[in-house]
Amino acid sequence: MRPGAATVGAVRAAALLLGAAGLAATLWHGLAEPGNALAFGTLIALGELARRGAGHPEALRGSEPAPVAAAAALAYALLGADAGAPTTHGVLQTTAVVCAGGLAGIVPHVARGRARGDDRGPDPDHLARRVLTVGFAALCFQPLYNAGALTGPLGTGAPYVLFLLLVLVLTGLCDAVLAALLLRARTSYPYGPLLRDELRALLGIGSAVCATGVVMALGVAAAGLWALPVLAVPLLLTQVSYRRYAAVRTVNRQTIASLARATEIAGCTPPGHARRVAALATAVGRELGLGGSELTVLEYAALMHDIGQLSLVDPVPGGATAPLPAEDQRRIALLGGEVVRMTGVPAAVAQVVERQADPYREQPLPARIVRTVNAYDDLAGEGAGAALEALETLRLGTARDHHPEVVAGLARVLARDGLPGVTSVPTG
Amino acid sequence: MHRVTVVKPLPRTARAYIVCAALGAGACALPALLPPSPTPWATAGLLAALYALCELPARRRLLGRSAGGSVPVGTGPFSPVLLAAALLLPPAAAALTALPGGLLARVDEPPARWRRTWRTAATALAVWAAARTAAALGAPAAALPHALLPALGAALAFCLVLAALDGSIRATADGLPPRAAWRGLLARALAPHLVHGLAGLMMAVLWRSPHGPAAALLVLLPMYLSCWVFAQYHHERAAHQATIRALVQAVDIKDSYTRGHSERVGHASVLIARELGMDGDRLDTVRFAGILHDVGKLGVPTRVLRKDGPLTPEERRVIELHPEYGHEMVRGIGFLGEARAAVLHHHERIDGTGYPYGLRGEEIPECARVVAVADAFDAMTSTRSYSRARPVATALAELERCAGSHFDPRMVAALARALDRWGWRTAVTADEAGTPVPEPRTPGPLAPQPKEPA
């Protein structure tokens, strides 16, 4: 069994249990305010239906693929009144409506996904997260509200709104913890940076979703169900902007990858070198606690780290810069920095590329990682034996060229990826 | 939206116009201050403070930082505040709420005082018009389905007045013809303003509800984020353009003779494509095909590319691999679409004697046939290591001679028509940035076996 399977299984089982309990209880007791349930369920289903494709996982990580559905689900959990009349739906009915709406919206995607094999299909983990967080929000709000313990002491003015915001913040935290937990289980990256990334994403589109959820709940309380379509439109605008942003980001990434492949096609570097170094460097960066935009800078720098070789009249034999004299390595690095400055990537990327050949004590962390991972890929080539030898060479180079922590991080990443014989304990 | 492109010395008519607008705005807001005023001061004061607070940091830090200052932010993220004021207050008081925010907002370009005055006046007038429209269309305080009409009407009026004022100040200050000044202003602004109208309506509804102003504030968060994402989008798009340019410049590093060639071929390809009636996305595709057609030269050894003398058959074979290298490089870039095929096939000939596949006639993608003509034309009209630049007329005659055997006659005819209409500046080179085109190292006799124009 994979190490994280138990966590994923537990989260899914909890969500399944909550959803099933909600549906069973609702069937048993009947629906309270069926009009509200129907309206919110429909909006959730429509929101799921309009969910966007997964695209590049990195570009969209931590962002909500179906913001309208998420906001509507949150609004139903925090709904206290409908046009002034108090509602009576409880936690279980909330989860039931969220489940039913979500499933109804997903059916067409599943059918189409089977037919075409596209990537818009739903992610079961995502659904589980939705059910659990909405259940949490409802649990914080509905029992108190239905018992009259909220509107009595707080009234319906600013204190009530503040209480909703507090519930919202707690829900956001709960969701971030859950998301980081699931990601950790799937990828076994360290938990801290993952949680930090999730919290940062929460400040982005996540806060728009949450705020819209609260506004929907309050709007319905003040003006009835008409508030739902009126508020869904601005959120859709946000979603459209975000989708376009994600699309152009993906395209930019593809173009940078093409630029990086130029050295391979020119015969300067072995095929797949840039891609391998980028993937491994990102993994090592994550291992060493980098996150968010730092990882993007690292990835771009790793992709383009050899681009300076294009300026050479004769290619370096085999494309491996690691065995070259330090002076040549540094010259190629500076030439590469010039090319990188012409692209639209952040200036930090060019700095990393320029300084990749410096001794590690003078380097920033991303440059250290690029240097070490590049050397590893140059030395390792194919086969486990070569990989072990390469790692050994890097460990011997920790006096001047390679930072010991980066080498240790690389060893940990390689050991986790199942490279036989590699242990994370540094020898010697 | 409020961005007015005023040239440095402001014409006298423009100053007079701005003063008139300011007086008009004052006249609109004045009734709110006069004695029998029904102004609800608590609401008006709160909304004015809110708008001022929103305007104060927004343009400086949060939006401006990532946007680099020059990005069209569309409608400001805080126009829902003004639209809510138009729905909640009488017209004069609504116009008054726009004043503090407008006067406090930052203006980046000189003349700052005039710009600030203009912006404040235009916004106040637009809010006043919105409030009048809302009042005329029904009671803004009505329950929700009935309040939709006044809210959307107010948003429409706000947008129309702002667009009209912005267009007119452009016409006055820049001396643009009115049609050019107004072009696209309304179309760009309409949809965002209607959405902001809905947000403003929700703010007004919540403001009046038992939940009060605190709940109304929350409406602003999604709007603000939407604008932020929009700015990010423009930022990333600019970055992508730069990356494409870097791809082309990487070729220049290896083969400095062809500097500017890629951009010019892109330009000529667009000329041909437009003549053939292509538009929109397809025109973009053709332009990228032209710009990127030689990107595969990155795969050809620099020694061979820079060789001055005649090429050996072996070297020739290596150079002829460049379309395939180029295709290999750009095949991962999804949005290029048909342009990728053009990169692969731009050396095919109509009679099937080209490379790499020897396709003939209609088998060659249309895009590739366009780029082939543009490529040959620019190769002939610019100076290369093996030949001097030829005049445009000579190059066209040569193209027409080869039409039907090498080139698609339709494309050649289209190029001739386009050049007739627009002309051709051979100086359209990459040395716009001031880098001189290097002289050929051996300007002596022409190479006996000229290289393929590539």
HADDOCK unambig.tbl for C-alpha pairs under 7 A between the chains (distance, minus, plus):
assign (segid A and resid 156 and name CA) (segid B and resid 210 and name CA) 5.91 0.50 0.50
assign (segid A and resid 156 and name CA) (segid B and resid 211 and name CA) 5.36 0.50 0.50
assign (segid A and resid 157 and name CA) (segid B and resid 210 and name CA) 5.84 0.50 0.50
assign (segid A and resid 157 and name CA) (segid B and resid 211 and name CA) 4.22 0.50 0.50
assign (segid A and resid 157 and name CA) (segid B and resid 212 and name CA) 5.83 0.50 0.50
assign (segid A and resid 158 and name CA) (segid B and resid 211 and name CA) 6.26 0.50 0.50
assign (segid A and resid 158 and name CA) (segid B and resid 212 and name CA) 6.73 0.50 0.50
assign (segid A and resid 158 and name CA) (segid B and resid 214 and name CA) 5.67 0.50 0.50
assign (segid A and resid 161 and name CA) (segid B and resid 211 and name CA) 6.98 0.50 0.50
assign (segid A and resid 161 and name CA) (segid B and resid 214 and name CA) 6.86 0.50 0.50
assign (segid A and resid 161 and name CA) (segid B and resid 215 and name CA) 6.24 0.50 0.50
assign (segid A and resid 205 and name CA) (segid B and resid 225 and name CA) 7.00 0.50 0.50
assign (segid A and resid 208 and name CA) (segid B and resid 221 and name CA) 5.99 0.50 0.50
assign (segid A and resid 208 and name CA) (segid B and resid 222 and name CA) 4.46 0.50 0.50
assign (segid A and resid 208 and name CA) (segid B and resid 225 and name CA) 6.60 0.50 0.50
assign (segid A and resid 211 and name CA) (segid B and resid 218 and name CA) 6.06 0.50 0.50
assign (segid A and resid 211 and name CA) (segid B and resid 221 and name CA) 6.70 0.50 0.50
assign (segid A and resid 211 and name CA) (segid B and resid 222 and name CA) 6.96 0.50 0.50
assign (segid A and resid 212 and name CA) (segid B and resid 222 and name CA) 6.74 0.50 0.50
assign (segid A and resid 215 and name CA) (segid B and resid 215 and name CA) 6.90 0.50 0.50
assign (segid A and resid 215 and name CA) (segid B and resid 218 and name CA) 6.53 0.50 0.50
assign (segid A and resid 215 and name CA) (segid B and resid 219 and name CA) 6.51 0.50 0.50
assign (segid A and resid 219 and name CA) (segid B and resid 206 and name CA) 6.43 0.50 0.50
assign (segid A and resid 222 and name CA) (segid B and resid 206 and name CA) 6.77 0.50 0.50
assign (segid A and resid 222 and name CA) (segid B and resid 209 and name CA) 5.68 0.50 0.50
assign (segid A and resid 223 and name CA) (segid B and resid 143 and name CA) 6.81 0.50 0.50
assign (segid A and resid 223 and name CA) (segid B and resid 144 and name CA) 6.12 0.50 0.50
assign (segid A and resid 226 and name CA) (segid B and resid 144 and name CA) 6.39 0.50 0.50
assign (segid A and resid 226 and name CA) (segid B and resid 145 and name CA) 6.70 0.50 0.50
assign (segid A and resid 230 and name CA) (segid B and resid 198 and name CA) 6.01 0.50 0.50
assign (segid A and resid 231 and name CA) (segid B and resid 199 and name CA) 7.00 0.50 0.50
assign (segid A and resid 233 and name CA) (segid B and resid 195 and name CA) 6.82 0.50 0.50
assign (segid A and resid 234 and name CA) (segid B and resid 195 and name CA) 5.81 0.50 0.50
assign (segid A and resid 234 and name CA) (segid B and resid 199 and name CA) 6.96 0.50 0.50
assign (segid A and resid 235 and name CA) (segid B and resid 222 and name CA) 6.79 0.50 0.50
assign (segid A and resid 237 and name CA) (segid B and resid 226 and name CA) 7.00 0.50 0.50
assign (segid A and resid 238 and name CA) (segid B and resid 226 and name CA) 4.51 0.50 0.50
assign (segid A and resid 241 and name CA) (segid B and resid 226 and name CA) 6.67 0.50 0.50
assign (segid A and resid 241 and name CA) (segid B and resid 229 and name CA) 6.19 0.50 0.50
assign (segid A and resid 241 and name CA) (segid B and resid 230 and name CA) 5.72 0.50 0.50
assign (segid A and resid 242 and name CA) (segid B and resid 229 and name CA) 6.00 0.50 0.50
assign (segid A and resid 244 and name CA) (segid B and resid 233 and name CA) 6.95 0.50 0.50
assign (segid A and resid 245 and name CA) (segid B and resid 232 and name CA) 6.96 0.50 0.50
assign (segid A and resid 245 and name CA) (segid B and resid 233 and name CA) 4.52 0.50 0.50
assign (segid A and resid 248 and name CA) (segid B and resid 236 and name CA) 6.70 0.50 0.50
assign (segid A and resid 248 and name CA) (segid B and resid 237 and name CA) 6.23 0.50 0.50
assign (segid A and resid 249 and name CA) (segid B and resid 236 and name CA) 6.36 0.50 0.50
assign (segid A and resid 251 and name CA) (segid B and resid 333 and name CA) 6.52 0.50 0.50
assign (segid A and resid 251 and name CA) (segid B and resid 334 and name CA) 6.86 0.50 0.50
assign (segid A and resid 251 and name CA) (segid B and resid 335 and name CA) 6.83 0.50 0.50
assign (segid A and resid 252 and name CA) (segid B and resid 240 and name CA) 4.98 0.50 0.50
assign (segid A and resid 254 and name CA) (segid B and resid 332 and name CA) 6.24 0.50 0.50
assign (segid A and resid 254 and name CA) (segid B and resid 333 and name CA) 5.20 0.50 0.50
assign (segid A and resid 255 and name CA) (segid B and resid 243 and name CA) 6.78 0.50 0.50
assign (segid A and resid 255 and name CA) (segid B and resid 244 and name CA) 6.95 0.50 0.50
assign (segid A and resid 255 and name CA) (segid B and resid 333 and name CA) 5.84 0.50 0.50
assign (segid A and resid 256 and name CA) (segid B and resid 243 and name CA) 6.70 0.50 0.50
assign (segid A and resid 258 and name CA) (segid B and resid 329 and name CA) 5.38 0.50 0.50
assign (segid A and resid 258 and name CA) (segid B and resid 330 and name CA) 5.96 0.50 0.50
assign (segid A and resid 258 and name CA) (segid B and resid 332 and name CA) 6.84 0.50 0.50
assign (segid A and resid 259 and name CA) (segid B and resid 247 and name CA) 5.92 0.50 0.50
assign (segid A and resid 261 and name CA) (segid B and resid 329 and name CA) 6.40 0.50 0.50
assign (segid A and resid 262 and name CA) (segid B and resid 298 and name CA) 6.21 0.50 0.50
assign (segid A and resid 262 and name CA) (segid B and resid 299 and name CA) 6.93 0.50 0.50
assign (segid A and resid 262 and name CA) (segid B and resid 329 and name CA) 6.59 0.50 0.50
assign (segid A and resid 265 and name CA) (segid B and resid 299 and name CA) 4.92 0.50 0.50
assign (segid A and resid 265 and name CA) (segid B and resid 325 and name CA) 6.52 0.50 0.50
assign (segid A and resid 266 and name CA) (segid B and resid 298 and name CA) 5.62 0.50 0.50
assign (segid A and resid 266 and name CA) (segid B and resid 299 and name CA) 3.55 0.50 0.50
assign (segid A and resid 266 and name CA) (segid B and resid 300 and name CA) 6.12 0.50 0.50
assign (segid A and resid 266 and name CA) (segid B and resid 301 and name CA) 6.81 0.50 0.50
assign (segid A and resid 267 and name CA) (segid B and resid 299 and name CA) 6.84 0.50 0.50
assign (segid A and resid 311 and name CA) (segid B and resid 253 and name CA) 6.21 0.50 0.50
assign (segid A and resid 311 and name CA) (segid B and resid 254 and name CA) 6.49 0.50 0.50
assign (segid A and resid 313 and name CA) (segid B and resid 302 and name CA) 5.34 0.50 0.50
assign (segid A and resid 313 and name CA) (segid B and resid 303 and name CA) 6.22 0.50 0.50
assign (segid A and resid 342 and name CA) (segid B and resid 242 and name CA) 6.79 0.50 0.50
assign (segid A and resid 342 and name CA) (segid B and resid 246 and name CA) 5.41 0.50 0.50
assign (segid A and resid 343 and name CA) (segid B and resid 239 and name CA) 6.99 0.50 0.50
assign (segid A and resid 343 and name CA) (segid B and resid 242 and name CA) 4.90 0.50 0.50
assign (segid A and resid 343 and name CA) (segid B and resid 243 and name CA) 4.26 0.50 0.50
assign (segid A and resid 343 and name CA) (segid B and resid 246 and name CA) 5.16 0.50 0.50
assign (segid A and resid 344 and name CA) (segid B and resid 239 and name CA) 3.86 0.50 0.50
assign (segid A and resid 344 and name CA) (segid B and resid 240 and name CA) 6.28 0.50 0.50
assign (segid A and resid 344 and name CA) (segid B and resid 242 and name CA) 4.76 0.50 0.50
assign (segid A and resid 344 and name CA) (segid B and resid 243 and name CA) 5.46 0.50 0.50
assign (segid A and resid 345 and name CA) (segid B and resid 239 and name CA) 6.25 0.50 0.50
